[in-house]
Amino acid sequence: MGSKRVLSLVVVDPGPGRREPDSGDDQPDQLLAVRELSRDGTQLFVRFVGEVTLVTIPVLSTALELEPGNAAEHQNVTEIVVDLRPVKFLCAAGILELVSAQQRSERAGVKLRIIADQWAATGPLRLLGLVQ
């Protein structure tokens, strides 16, 4: 019997009276957009805005790609932080892609962390037992 994969999910609570500002930047031009792709030393930060659907899976998988063709782009990266807080919908195929991205990152020696605070992302992940 295979072992169960558990995603490293950080549920973010902004605290009483605090919430992230609503900005036009969080309104994607398309169904799913990568709003931030930045590096801080060995950490790569990717923020997605919109909906993860069958149509938008390529956006998600391309941004999380760790294949040899992207080696220069991800050189010395030890952790990828995936921010799903602005995501309004996460389909089953999106969850499968996150699990696949975690497997690819593990093979590359990179830790994958997911930050989410909306039920659209946390609910399905929790229901499937993919949250630590």
N, C-alpha and C positions, 0 to 999 in steps of 0.2 A: 504494500500500500504506500503511495507517495505521500510526502509530507505536504502539509498545507502551507501555502504562501501567505504571509502576512505583510501588508504594506505598512510602512512607517507613516502613520497619519497623525498630524498635529492638529487638534481641533482648537481653533483660535477664538477666544472670547474677548471682544474689545473692552469689556468691563462696563460697569454701570454708567449710563449717560454718555458713553463714548461710542462712536461709530465712525467708520471710514467715511470721508466726505464723498458725496456723489459728485462725479465729474463727468464731463462729456467724454473724457478719455476712456471711461469704462463702458461706453457704448460702442460696440464693435461695428466696423464698416461691413463686415461679413458675419456669418453665423458664429465663427470662432476665430479669434485673433490672438496673436502673441503680442502682448503689450510691453513686456519687458523681457529682455534677454541680456543679462549682465553678469559680470564676474566680479567676485570679491576674493582675491587670492585664489584658493583652490576650490571655491564654491561657485557653482553656476546657478543663477536664479532665473526661472522662467515663469512668467505670469500669463495665464490664459483668461480671456474674456469672451463670454458668449455661451454657446451650447455645444456640447460634445455629442455629435450624432454620427450616423454611418457616413454622412456626406463630409463631415469635418475631421474624421479620424486621421487623414493624411497630414493635416496641420499639426495635430498632437504628436504623431509618430515622428515627423520630420524634426520637430523642435527637440525631441528627446532622443534622437539618434546618436548612438555611440559607436557606429561602425567605423572601420579603419579609414574610410574616406574622409571622416570628420576628425581625424586624429589631431591635426594642427589646431583646430578650433577648440578641442576639449583637452589639450595637452595640460597635464598636471592637475586636472579636475579630480577631486576626491569625493565631492558631494554635489548632487543636483537637487535643488529645492524647487518643487513644482507647486506654484500658488494657484489653487482652484477656487479661491474665495469669490471671484467675480463670475464663476461658472453657474449658469442657471439651470442646466440640464446635463446629466451624465448618463449616457445609454450603456447597455450591457457591453457593447463592443468597445466603448471607451474604457470601461473597467478592465476588460481583457487586454487592451493596449497598455494600460498602466502596469498591470502584472507583467506583461511581456517586457516593458521598459525596465522594470525592476530586475528581471532576470538578465537582460542584456547588460545593465549597469553592474550587477554583481559579477558577471563574467569579466567585465573590464576593471573590476576592483573599485567601483564607485558606489557610494551610498546614495539611494534615492529616497527623498523625504517629500511627503505631500502635505501641504497646508490647506485646510478647508474649514469653513465655518457655516456653510449653507447646507440644508438638508438635501438639496439636489445632488450634492457630492457625498456628504457624510452618510446619509441614510442608506443608499445602496451598498456602500462599502461596509458599513456596520452590519447590515442584514446578511451579507455574504460572509461575515466573519473575517474580513480582510484588514481589520484595524487592530493594532497592538493594544 
